[in-house]
Amino acid sequence: MKYKLSPTETIEINTIVLDLNGTLAIKGKIVEGTKERLKKLKDLGFKIILFTGDQRNNAQEICSELEIDFKKATS
């Protein structure tokens, strides 16, 4: 999606990167309404990526349920 910031400046956002805890889930459980909100964003053409350290080792399962991409942060 393109957004006009000023008469001469436009940005385009195609991908949204989110973290897991406190954004999509709390204590490992998906926040109510998250799946529906993400679907609306995907329907608008955004690619959604979860970027997390996956401390609970359940991020892939959550991403599968939410139908979003998963990228694990490593040190």
N, C-alpha and C positions, 0 to 999 in steps of 0.2 A: 504494500500500500504506500502511496505517496502522500506526504504531508507537507503542506506549504507553511514554512515557518515565518517567512516575511515575503514581501513582493519579489525578492530576488533569490531567496533560498528555499530549496525543497529537499527533503530527505525521503528515502525509501526504506521501509522496514519490511523484510520478508520472513525473518526468523525471530522467534521469541525464545530466550533461554531462561529457564526457571530453576530454582533449587527445590529440594524436597521438603524438608522439615520447616514448618511454619508458613509455607507457600501452598504446596499441594497436599500436604499431609501434616497431621499432628500426632506425635507418638506412634508413627508408623501406619496410621489409618488415614485414608483419603478424606479430605474435608468435604462435607456435604455440598453438592452443587458444582464441584470442581469439574467433573466429567462433562456436564452440560455446558459450562463456560468455555472449556477448552474446545468442545465441538463447534461452538459459535466462532471462535477464533480461527479454527481450521477451515470452516466454511467460508470465511472471509479471505482465505488463501495464505494464512500464516503457517509456517512450519514451526512446530513446538518441540523444543529439546529440553530434557531434564539433565542437568549437570550437577552431580552430587558425589560425595565421598562414599555414600551408601553404607553408613555405619551399622544399619540394621539388616543389611544384606537382603532387602526386599524391594529395591528400586526397580529391578527388571520386571518383577511381578506387577508392581504398580504401573509401570509404563505400558505394559501389555494391556492392563485393564483400561488405562486412559487412552490407549492407542497413540502414544507419542514416542519419540526417539529418546534413547538413553545413552548418556556419555558419563563414564565414571572418572572422577578426578583421582589422580594418583600422585604420590610424592616422589 
